[in-house]
Amino acid sequence: MPKAGPRVAVIGAGPVGLEAALYARALGLPVAVYDRGGIADHVRRWGHARLFTPFGLNVTPLGLATLRREKPARDLPADADPVTGREFRDAYLVPLGESEALLESLHLEHAVTHVGRAADGKAFRLLVRAANGRERLDAADLVLDCTGTYGTPNWLGDGGVPAVGEQAARPHVAADLEDVLGERRPHYAGRSVAVVGDGYSAAATVCGLAALAEEHPATWVVWLTRGPRGQPLPRVANDPFRERDRLAARANALATRCDGNLEFHPQTVLDEVVYHGPDGGFRLAGRSNGKPAAWEVERVVAAVGHRPDGGLAAGLRPGDPGYVVLGAKTGGPGFLLRDGFDQVRRAFAAVTGDPRLDLYAKKAA
Ligand SMILES: Cc1cc2nc3c(=O)[nH]c(=O)nc-3n(C[C@H](O)[C@H](O)[C@H](O)COP(=O)(O)OP(=O)(O)OC[C@H]3O[C@@H](n4cnc5c(N)ncnc54)[C@H](O)[C@@H]3O)c2cc1C
């Protein structure tokens, strides 16, 4: 392990955290990477979904060079290949985490729960909790917060405030991107399902449930969105990611046709989410098109996005220059990994004081 230079703590072993740790190691800096789950745990959770961006846009020259050096026999997808989250994780992220460069730095199943400065204002103190509940304090000189947002779903209620009853109902509401045509099929087949949200996750769920309804005609989808649009998904003009545009077009067609066992309610906000127990389903109530409205359904999928976990660094002064947020936590729903890699490059250019530093330049590979 390198001994000199600022000690870097990377919180989150997702795609961006792994690349940040690799960058630190390539600069000879001591680094510790923490993840409360396994390697790229959030990607694992939506692993059945296909990425919109091809493999080559989700990797870096540094990562590829590491894998080729350490595991030359390993086959990697081609740059233009479409991959699912699972394929991306298995082919690239897990081997990277298990590479010699990173293996000793990884602290899996270790959540960082709080970050603050020591009393002398010098080092950071990180409270780290292992999966068995044991806690310890670690120190670092630079903290890279790469925790993403997927672990903190938004509330269904209007204005980011939980609907009445929603907090009690939460454990029974699906907030992950559900694999409705795969392992979660038995949970949804033949059921009435409310899908709330108007992003690509909602679109993927609605399209999956519509396909399920062709095999299991009792499946019924109630699609609730806040927006006023007659078409729930905005279409990006000349969208460079065809799969994304195809999904938007398919979902919009289902919403506007309102067949295929689906009803679509735009301009809807929820004030109440009540769970009646395993056999009783849910009651959702609120306003739709300005009028009171309510639905009784057996399943609820909250596809209303995710928010950054603001609690992690609550003990720090805002703008502490040693605490840098990278990756999905910095961006909105359209965040792309290639932007995250650029953030990593710029963060280390700032650390070294060399604005031209770029370990992703071709010669690095
Ligand atoms: C369904 C879906 C499809 C997507 N498709 C694309 C695509 O095609 N192209 C694209 O560029 N982007 C896509 N994205 C965006 C995607 O979120 C990001 O590209 C990527 O996952 C962000 O990586 P990250 O490392 O910033 O965060 P994440 O992948 O969210 O990783 C954060 C990690 O931090 C860990 N963590 C969180 N809190 C703590 C804590 N307190 N202590 C320790 N560990 C913690 C988590 O366990 C997780 O492993 C997609 C996202 C989703 C949900």
The ligand as an SDF file (V2000), in Angstrom:
LIG
                    3D

 53 58  0  0  0  0  0  0  0  0999 V2000
  -32.2740    1.8390  -14.1130 C   0  0  0  0  0  0  0  0  0  0  0  0
  -31.1180    2.7460  -14.3250 C   0  0  0  0  0  0  0  0  0  0  0  0
  -30.5180    2.7830  -15.5740 C   0  0  0  0  0  0  0  0  0  0  0  0
  -29.4370    3.6230  -15.7980 C   0  0  0  0  0  0  0  0  0  0  0  0
  -28.8710    3.6350  -17.0230 N   0  0  0  0  0  0  0  0  0  0  0  0
  -27.7810    4.4200  -17.2490 C   0  0  0  0  0  0  0  0  0  0  0  0
  -27.1370    4.4380  -18.5190 C   0  0  0  0  0  0  0  0  0  0  0  0
  -27.5680    3.7950  -19.4560 O   0  0  0  0  0  0  0  0  0  0  0  0
  -26.0210    5.1860  -18.6780 N   0  0  0  0  0  0  0  0  0  0  0  0
  -25.5190    5.9480  -17.6500 C   0  0  0  0  0  0  0  0  0  0  0  0
  -24.5000    6.6060  -17.8520 O   0  0  0  0  0  0  0  0  0  0  0  0
  -26.1290    5.9960  -16.4490 N   0  0  0  0  0  0  0  0  0  0  0  0
  -27.2590    5.2580  -16.2190 C   0  0  0  0  0  0  0  0  0  0  0  0
  -27.8850    5.2920  -15.0230 N   0  0  0  0  0  0  0  0  0  0  0  0
  -27.4660    6.2430  -14.0160 C   0  0  0  0  0  0  0  0  0  0  0  0
  -26.6980    5.5070  -12.9320 C   0  0  0  0  0  0  0  0  0  0  0  0
  -27.2440    5.7770  -11.6460 O   0  0  0  0  0  0  0  0  0  0  0  0
  -25.3540    5.9460  -12.8340 C   0  0  0  0  0  0  0  0  0  0  0  0
  -24.8140    5.9310  -14.1370 O   0  0  0  0  0  0  0  0  0  0  0  0
  -24.4750    5.1100  -11.9040 C   0  0  0  0  0  0  0  0  0  0  0  0
  -25.0730    4.0520  -11.2170 O   0  0  0  0  0  0  0  0  0  0  0  0
  -23.9910    6.1180  -10.9060 C   0  0  0  0  0  0  0  0  0  0  0  0
  -22.8670    5.6000  -10.2960 O   0  0  0  0  0  0  0  0  0  0  0  0
  -22.4190    6.1560   -8.8870 P   0  0  0  0  0  0  0  0  0  0  0  0
  -21.1690    5.4150   -8.5730 O   0  0  0  0  0  0  0  0  0  0  0  0
  -22.3930    7.6420   -8.8950 O   0  0  0  0  0  0  0  0  0  0  0  0
  -23.6110    5.7660   -7.8760 O   0  0  0  0  0  0  0  0  0  0  0  0
  -24.2860    4.3680   -7.5230 P   0  0  0  0  0  0  0  0  0  0  0  0
  -24.2140    3.4000   -8.6280 O   0  0  0  0  0  0  0  0  0  0  0  0
  -25.6160    4.7230   -6.9980 O   0  0  0  0  0  0  0  0  0  0  0  0
  -23.3350    3.8070   -6.3610 O   0  0  0  0  0  0  0  0  0  0  0  0
  -23.3530    4.3200   -5.0420 C   0  0  0  0  0  0  0  0  0  0  0  0
  -22.7760    3.2640   -4.1180 C   0  0  0  0  0  0  0  0  0  0  0  0
  -22.6370    3.8530   -2.8130 O   0  0  0  0  0  0  0  0  0  0  0  0
  -23.0160    2.9200   -1.8170 C   0  0  0  0  0  0  0  0  0  0  0  0
  -23.4240    3.6980   -0.6340 N   0  0  0  0  0  0  0  0  0  0  0  0
  -24.4630    4.5500   -0.5390 C   0  0  0  0  0  0  0  0  0  0  0  0
  -24.4760    5.1340    0.6850 N   0  0  0  0  0  0  0  0  0  0  0  0
  -23.4200    4.6350    1.3670 C   0  0  0  0  0  0  0  0  0  0  0  0
  -22.8850    4.8530    2.6740 C   0  0  0  0  0  0  0  0  0  0  0  0
  -23.4380    5.7250    3.5320 N   0  0  0  0  0  0  0  0  0  0  0  0
  -21.7760    4.1730    3.0600 N   0  0  0  0  0  0  0  0  0  0  0  0
  -21.1810    3.2970    2.1830 C   0  0  0  0  0  0  0  0  0  0  0  0
  -21.6540    3.0460    0.9450 N   0  0  0  0  0  0  0  0  0  0  0  0
  -22.7400    3.7180    0.5270 C   0  0  0  0  0  0  0  0  0  0  0  0
  -24.1200    2.1180   -2.4670 C   0  0  0  0  0  0  0  0  0  0  0  0
  -24.2660    0.8450   -1.8620 O   0  0  0  0  0  0  0  0  0  0  0  0
  -23.6450    2.0360   -3.9300 C   0  0  0  0  0  0  0  0  0  0  0  0
  -22.8900    0.8750   -4.1870 O   0  0  0  0  0  0  0  0  0  0  0  0
  -28.9610    4.4460  -14.7560 C   0  0  0  0  0  0  0  0  0  0  0  0
  -29.5660    4.3930  -13.5000 C   0  0  0  0  0  0  0  0  0  0  0  0
  -30.6220    3.5630  -13.2830 C   0  0  0  0  0  0  0  0  0  0  0  0
  -31.2620    3.5290  -11.9190 C   0  0  0  0  0  0  0  0  0  0  0  0
  1  2  1  0
  2  3  1  0
  2 52  2  0
  3  4  2  0
  4  5  1  0
  4 50  1  0
  5  6  2  0
  6  7  1  0
  6 13  1  0
  7  8  2  0
  7  9  1  0
  9 10  1  0
 10 11  2  0
 10 12  1  0
 12 13  2  0
 13 14  1  0
 14 15  1  0
 14 50  1  0
 15 16  1  0
 16 17  1  0
 16 18  1  0
 18 19  1  0
 18 20  1  0
 20 21  1  0
 20 22  1  0
 22 23  1  0
 23 24  1  0
 24 25  2  0
 24 26  1  0
 24 27  1  0
 27 28  1  0
 28 29  2  0
 28 30  1  0
 28 31  1  0
 31 32  1  0
 32 33  1  0
 33 34  1  0
 33 48  1  0
 34 35  1  0
 35 36  1  0
 35 46  1  0
 36 37  1  0
 36 45  1  0
 37 38  2  0
 38 39  1  0
 39 40  1  0
 39 45  2  0
 40 41  1  0
 40 42  2  0
 42 43  1  0
 43 44  2  0
 44 45  1  0
 46 47  1  0
 46 48  1  0
 48 49  1  0
 50 51  2  0
 51 52  1  0
 52 53  1  0
M  END
$$$$
